[in-house]
């Protein structure tokens, strides 16, 4: 699934005194953030989880909701 992707952007988010690195990934050659359908969340322990979405992600703020939901 992730054998050929590009990182479109990276941001760091803190939640409950922990930090998370969020990378916005795309596997299409064209398009900007409008073609991002995956994010990779890396914890301070260097463990990474990938999340796939049915429609493009167009806001970096969206990542905070993912972290609050999956790392509560």
N, CA, C and O atoms as CSV, one atom per row, in Angstrom:
chain,resi,resn,atom,element,x,y,z
A,1,UNK,N,N,0.818,-1.192,0.000
A,1,UNK,CA,C,0.000,0.000,0.000
A,1,UNK,C,C,0.865,1.261,0.000
A,1,UNK,O,O,0.553,2.213,-0.714
A,2,UNK,N,N,1.949,1.286,0.789
A,2,UNK,CA,C,2.759,2.492,0.923
A,2,UNK,C,C,4.121,2.343,0.248
A,2,UNK,O,O,5.087,2.984,0.663
A,3,UNK,N,N,4.208,1.511,-0.779
A,3,UNK,CA,C,5.502,1.281,-1.398
A,3,UNK,C,C,5.966,2.433,-2.276
A,3,UNK,O,O,7.149,2.490,-2.609
A,4,UNK,N,N,5.099,3.344,-2.661
A,4,UNK,CA,C,5.502,4.453,-3.522
A,4,UNK,C,C,4.685,5.693,-3.155
A,4,UNK,O,O,3.647,5.959,-3.760
A,5,UNK,N,N,5.152,6.436,-2.179
A,5,UNK,CA,C,4.416,7.618,-1.741
A,5,UNK,C,C,5.361,8.789,-1.534
A,5,UNK,O,O,6.575,8.613,-1.423
A,6,UNK,N,N,4.799,9.969,-1.484
A,6,UNK,CA,C,5.552,11.196,-1.231
A,6,UNK,C,C,5.014,11.855,0.028
A,6,UNK,O,O,3.815,11.801,0.303
A,7,UNK,N,N,5.901,12.476,0.788
A,7,UNK,CA,C,5.491,13.237,1.964
A,7,UNK,C,C,5.187,14.654,1.499
A,7,UNK,O,O,6.065,15.351,0.991
A,8,UNK,N,N,3.938,15.076,1.675
A,8,UNK,CA,C,3.515,16.415,1.255
A,8,UNK,C,C,3.745,17.458,2.339
A,8,UNK,O,O,3.890,18.644,2.045
A,9,UNK,N,N,3.778,17.019,3.579
A,9,UNK,CA,C,3.973,17.963,4.668
A,9,UNK,C,C,4.159,17.226,5.972
A,9,UNK,O,O,3.731,16.081,6.114
A,10,UNK,N,N,4.795,17.879,6.922
A,10,UNK,CA,C,5.027,17.308,8.244
A,10,UNK,C,C,4.681,18.362,9.281
A,10,UNK,O,O,4.981,19.543,9.107
A,11,UNK,N,N,4.049,17.926,10.356
A,11,UNK,CA,C,3.749,18.829,11.460
A,11,UNK,C,C,3.921,18.065,12.764
A,11,UNK,O,O,3.860,16.835,12.784
A,12,UNK,N,N,4.135,18.790,13.842
A,12,UNK,CA,C,4.262,18.186,15.162
A,12,UNK,C,C,3.104,18.678,16.012
A,12,UNK,O,O,2.772,19.863,16.019
A,13,UNK,N,N,2.497,17.740,16.731
A,13,UNK,CA,C,1.340,18.054,17.564
A,13,UNK,C,C,1.603,17.504,18.957
A,13,UNK,O,O,2.112,16.393,19.102
A,14,UNK,N,N,1.258,18.279,19.985
A,14,UNK,CA,C,1.344,17.765,21.348
A,14,UNK,C,C,-0.059,17.468,21.847
A,14,UNK,O,O,-1.011,18.193,21.557
A,15,UNK,N,N,-0.162,16.384,22.607
A,15,UNK,CA,C,-1.442,15.966,23.177
A,15,UNK,C,C,-1.141,15.227,24.468
A,15,UNK,O,O,-0.408,14.238,24.464
A,16,UNK,N,N,-1.702,15.698,25.571
A,16,UNK,CA,C,-1.492,15.095,26.890
A,16,UNK,C,C,-0.004,14.939,27.210
A,16,UNK,O,O,0.439,13.855,27.590
A,17,UNK,N,N,0.753,15.998,27.061
A,17,UNK,CA,C,2.185,16.052,27.372
A,17,UNK,C,C,3.042,15.101,26.548
A,17,UNK,O,O,4.158,14.777,26.954
A,18,UNK,N,N,2.554,14.652,25.416
A,18,UNK,CA,C,3.339,13.817,24.507
A,18,UNK,C,C,3.341,14.479,23.142
A,18,UNK,O,O,2.404,15.197,22.794
A,19,UNK,N,N,4.384,14.240,22.373
A,19,UNK,CA,C,4.441,14.820,21.033
A,19,UNK,C,C,4.253,13.731,19.990
A,19,UNK,O,O,4.573,12.564,20.217
A,20,UNK,N,N,3.730,14.136,18.852
A,20,UNK,CA,C,3.476,13.246,17.722
A,20,UNK,C,C,3.929,13.948,16.448
A,20,UNK,O,O,3.645,15.128,16.243
A,21,UNK,N,N,4.634,13.213,15.598
A,21,UNK,CA,C,4.982,13.737,14.277
A,21,UNK,C,C,3.959,13.194,13.293
A,21,UNK,O,O,3.736,11.986,13.221
A,22,UNK,N,N,3.344,14.080,12.544
A,22,UNK,CA,C,2.320,13.694,11.580
A,22,UNK,C,C,2.832,14.021,10.186
A,22,UNK,O,O,3.201,15.160,9.901
A,23,UNK,N,N,2.853,13.006,9.315
A,23,UNK,CA,C,3.263,13.205,7.931
A,23,UNK,C,C,2.058,12.975,7.032
A,23,UNK,O,O,1.343,11.983,7.172
A,24,UNK,N,N,1.848,13.886,6.128
A,24,UNK,CA,C,0.755,13.793,5.168
A,24,UNK,C,C,1.315,13.162,3.903
A,24,UNK,O,O,2.233,13.702,3.286
A,25,UNK,N,N,0.756,12.009,3.517
A,25,UNK,CA,C,1.310,11.214,2.421
A,25,UNK,C,C,0.367,11.176,1.233
A,25,UNK,O,O,-0.853,11.243,1.383
A,26,UNK,N,N,0.950,11.070,0.062
A,26,UNK,CA,C,0.135,10.881,-1.136
A,26,UNK,C,C,0.848,9.896,-2.046
A,26,UNK,O,O,2.073,9.784,-2.014
A,27,UNK,N,N,0.089,9.193,-2.846
A,27,UNK,CA,C,0.689,8.239,-3.769
A,27,UNK,C,C,0.371,8.578,-5.212
A,27,UNK,O,O,0.545,7.745,-6.101
A,28,UNK,N,N,-0.090,9.787,-5.450
A,28,UNK,CA,C,-0.365,10.249,-6.805
A,28,UNK,C,C,0.731,11.211,-7.232
A,28,UNK,O,O,1.299,11.920,-6.400
A,29,UNK,N,N,1.025,11.238,-8.500
A,29,UNK,CA,C,2.083,12.110,-9.000
A,29,UNK,C,C,1.649,13.566,-8.976
A,29,UNK,O,O,2.445,14.445,-8.645
A,30,UNK,N,N,0.410,13.828,-9.320
A,30,UNK,CA,C,-0.077,15.216,-9.409
A,30,UNK,C,C,-0.892,15.584,-8.180
A,30,UNK,O,O,-1.331,14.728,-7.412
A,31,UNK,N,N,-1.074,16.879,-8.023
A,31,UNK,CA,C,-1.937,17.369,-6.953
A,31,UNK,C,C,-1.153,17.740,-5.713
A,31,UNK,O,O,-0.072,17.213,-5.449
A,32,UNK,N,N,-1.721,18.652,-4.966
A,32,UNK,CA,C,-1.111,19.075,-3.715
A,32,UNK,C,C,-1.779,18.365,-2.558
A,32,UNK,O,O,-2.002,17.155,-2.604
A,33,UNK,N,N,-2.095,19.112,-1.528
A,33,UNK,CA,C,-2.756,18.515,-0.367
A,33,UNK,C,C,-4.102,17.909,-0.723
A,33,UNK,O,O,-4.597,17.044,-0.001
A,34,UNK,N,N,-4.696,18.342,-1.807
A,34,UNK,CA,C,-6.001,17.809,-2.198
A,34,UNK,C,C,-5.937,16.326,-2.537
A,34,UNK,O,O,-6.971,15.658,-2.548
A,35,UNK,N,N,-4.744,15.792,-2.814
A,35,UNK,CA,C,-4.632,14.378,-3.151
A,35,UNK,C,C,-4.109,13.535,-1.993
A,35,UNK,O,O,-3.857,12.343,-2.171
A,36,UNK,N,N,-3.940,14.125,-0.815
A,36,UNK,CA,C,-3.460,13.386,0.351
A,36,UNK,C,C,-4.597,12.550,0.924
A,36,UNK,O,O,-5.650,13.082,1.278
A,37,UNK,N,N,-4.382,11.240,1.014
A,37,UNK,CA,C,-5.390,10.351,1.580
A,37,UNK,C,C,-4.843,9.504,2.721
A,37,UNK,O,O,-5.555,8.651,3.252
A,38,UNK,N,N,-3.601,9.725,3.101
A,38,UNK,CA,C,-2.977,8.945,4.160
A,38,UNK,C,C,-2.234,9.877,5.101
A,38,UNK,O,O,-1.720,10.915,4.686
A,39,UNK,N,N,-2.183,9.497,6.378
A,39,UNK,CA,C,-1.283,10.173,7.300
A,39,UNK,C,C,-0.521,9.104,8.065
A,39,UNK,O,O,-1.031,8.010,8.307
A,40,UNK,N,N,0.692,9.431,8.435
A,40,UNK,CA,C,1.517,8.574,9.276
A,40,UNK,C,C,1.742,9.326,10.575
A,40,UNK,O,O,2.198,10.470,10.560
A,41,UNK,N,N,1.426,8.695,11.701
A,41,UNK,CA,C,1.604,9.308,13.007
A,41,UNK,C,C,2.717,8.552,13.723
A,41,UNK,O,O,2.622,7.343,13.933
A,42,UNK,N,N,3.771,9.274,14.095
A,42,UNK,CA,C,4.902,8.677,14.802
A,42,UNK,C,C,4.927,9.232,16.217
A,42,UNK,O,O,4.859,10.445,16.418
A,43,UNK,N,N,5.024,8.335,17.199
A,43,UNK,CA,C,5.063,8.740,18.604
A,43,UNK,C,C,6.499,9.039,19.010
A,43,UNK,O,O,7.434,8.812,18.242
A,44,UNK,N,N,6.663,9.552,20.229
A,44,UNK,CA,C,8.009,9.842,20.717
A,44,UNK,C,C,8.821,8.565,20.920
A,44,UNK,O,O,10.042,8.638,21.058
A,45,UNK,N,N,8.170,7.388,20.942
A,45,UNK,CA,C,8.861,6.084,21.027
A,45,UNK,C,C,9.281,5.589,19.651
A,45,UNK,O,O,9.821,4.489,19.536
A,46,UNK,N,N,9.046,6.376,18.605
A,46,UNK,CA,C,9.356,6.032,17.220
A,46,UNK,C,C,8.468,4.922,16.666
A,46,UNK,O,O,8.872,4.218,15.740
A,47,UNK,N,N,7.274,4.753,17.213
A,47,UNK,CA,C,6.306,3.807,16.663
A,47,UNK,C,C,5.396,4.567,15.707
A,47,UNK,O,O,4.885,5.636,16.039
A,48,UNK,N,N,5.199,4.005,14.515
A,48,UNK,CA,C,4.427,4.684,13.478
A,48,UNK,C,C,3.181,3.893,13.131
A,48,UNK,O,O,3.229,2.674,12.965
A,49,UNK,N,N,2.072,4.597,13.023
A,49,UNK,CA,C,0.812,4.017,12.550
A,49,UNK,C,C,0.360,4.802,11.336
A,49,UNK,O,O,0.519,6.021,11.265
A,50,UNK,N,N,-0.211,4.075,10.376
A,50,UNK,CA,C,-0.713,4.696,9.155
A,50,UNK,C,C,-2.232,4.699,9.184
A,50,UNK,O,O,-2.856,3.738,9.634
A,51,UNK,N,N,-2.818,5.776,8.705
A,51,UNK,CA,C,-4.265,5.909,8.619
A,51,UNK,C,C,-4.620,6.261,7.184
A,51,UNK,O,O,-4.011,7.144,6.580
A,52,UNK,N,N,-5.617,5.558,6.641
A,52,UNK,CA,C,-6.072,5.794,5.271
A,52,UNK,C,C,-7.486,6.349,5.319
A,52,UNK,O,O,-8.284,5.958,6.172
A,53,UNK,N,N,-7.796,7.258,4.405
A,53,UNK,CA,C,-9.100,7.898,4.374
A,53,UNK,C,C,-9.717,7.768,2.995
A,53,UNK,O,O,-9.009,7.713,1.989
A,54,UNK,N,N,-11.036,7.719,2.952
A,54,UNK,CA,C,-11.762,7.544,1.693
A,54,UNK,C,C,-11.765,8.791,0.824
A,54,UNK,O,O,-11.958,8.706,-0.389
A,55,UNK,N,N,-11.557,9.929,1.429
A,55,UNK,CA,C,-11.544,11.172,0.660
A,55,UNK,C,C,-10.311,11.981,1.050
A,55,UNK,O,O,-9.750,11.767,2.124
A,56,UNK,N,N,-9.895,12.883,0.216
A,56,UNK,CA,C,-8.673,13.646,0.490
A,56,UNK,C,C,-8.743,14.452,1.783
A,56,UNK,O,O,-9.796,14.958,2.169
A,57,UNK,N,N,-7.606,14.555,2.431
A,57,UNK,CA,C,-7.458,15.357,3.646
A,57,UNK,C,C,-6.990,16.734,3.200
A,57,UNK,O,O,-6.002,16.841,2.474
A,58,UNK,N,N,-7.672,17.778,3.614
A,58,UNK,CA,C,-7.276,19.100,3.136
A,58,UNK,C,C,-6.918,20.072,4.245
A,58,UNK,O,O,-6.702,21.252,3.971
A,59,UNK,N,N,-6.848,19.614,5.489
A,59,UNK,CA,C,-6.490,20.518,6.574
A,59,UNK,C,C,-5.539,19.834,7.536
A,59,UNK,O,O,-5.759,18.689,7.930
A,60,UNK,N,N,-4.476,20.541,7.915
A,60,UNK,CA,C,-3.549,19.998,8.892
A,60,UNK,C,C,-4.214,19.827,10.256
A,60,UNK,O,O,-3.835,18.945,11.026
A,61,UNK,N,N,-5.219,20.680,10.560
A,61,UNK,CA,C,-5.913,20.574,11.846
A,61,UNK,C,C,-6.613,19.229,11.994
A,61,UNK,O,O,-6.875,18.781,13.111
A,62,UNK,N,N,-6.913,18.593,10.883
A,62,UNK,CA,C,-7.573,17.292,10.893
A,62,UNK,C,C,-6.757,16.270,11.687
A,62,UNK,O,O,-7.330,15.393,12.333
A,63,UNK,N,N,-5.444,16.372,11.647
A,63,UNK,CA,C,-4.569,15.409,12.315
A,63,UNK,C,C,-4.758,15.416,13.822
A,63,UNK,O,O,-4.642,14.370,14.460
A,64,UNK,N,N,-5.043,16.560,14.397
A,64,UNK,CA,C,-5.234,16.631,15.845
A,64,UNK,C,C,-6.406,15.758,16.279
A,64,UNK,O,O,-6.336,15.112,17.324
A,65,UNK,N,N,-7.471,15.729,15.503
A,65,UNK,CA,C,-8.614,14.877,15.832
A,65,UNK,C,C,-8.238,13.402,15.803
A,65,UNK,O,O,-8.712,12.628,16.634
A,66,UNK,N,N,-7.394,13.005,14.855
A,66,UNK,CA,C,-6.943,11.618,14.764
A,66,UNK,C,C,-6.143,11.236,16.002
A,66,UNK,O,O,-6.345,10.161,16.567
A,67,UNK,N,N,-5.243,12.106,16.423
A,67,UNK,CA,C,-4.424,11.818,17.599
A,67,UNK,C,C,-5.288,11.728,18.844
A,67,UNK,O,O,-5.101,10.818,19.653
A,68,UNK,N,N,-6.223,12.642,19.019
A,68,UNK,CA,C,-7.095,12.598,20.190
A,68,UNK,C,C,-7.939,11.330,20.206
A,68,UNK,O,O,-8.219,10.789,21.276
A,69,UNK,N,N,-8.343,10.856,19.049
A,69,UNK,CA,C,-9.182,9.659,18.969
A,69,UNK,C,C,-8.389,8.375,19.216
A,69,UNK,O,O,-8.866,7.489,19.925
A,70,UNK,N,N,-7.194,8.261,18.648
A,70,UNK,CA,C,-6.452,7.004,18.688
A,70,UNK,C,C,-5.386,6.932,19.777
A,70,UNK,O,O,-4.881,5.848,20.072
A,71,UNK,N,N,-5.040,8.051,20.371
A,71,UNK,CA,C,-3.994,8.058,21.393
A,71,UNK,C,C,-4.490,8.691,22.692
A,71,UNK,O,O,-3.707,9.311,23.411
A,72,UNK,N,N,-5.745,8.547,22.995
A,72,UNK,CA,C,-6.335,9.175,24.188
A,72,UNK,C,C,-5.827,8.555,25.469
A,72,UNK,O,O,-6.227,8.970,26.557
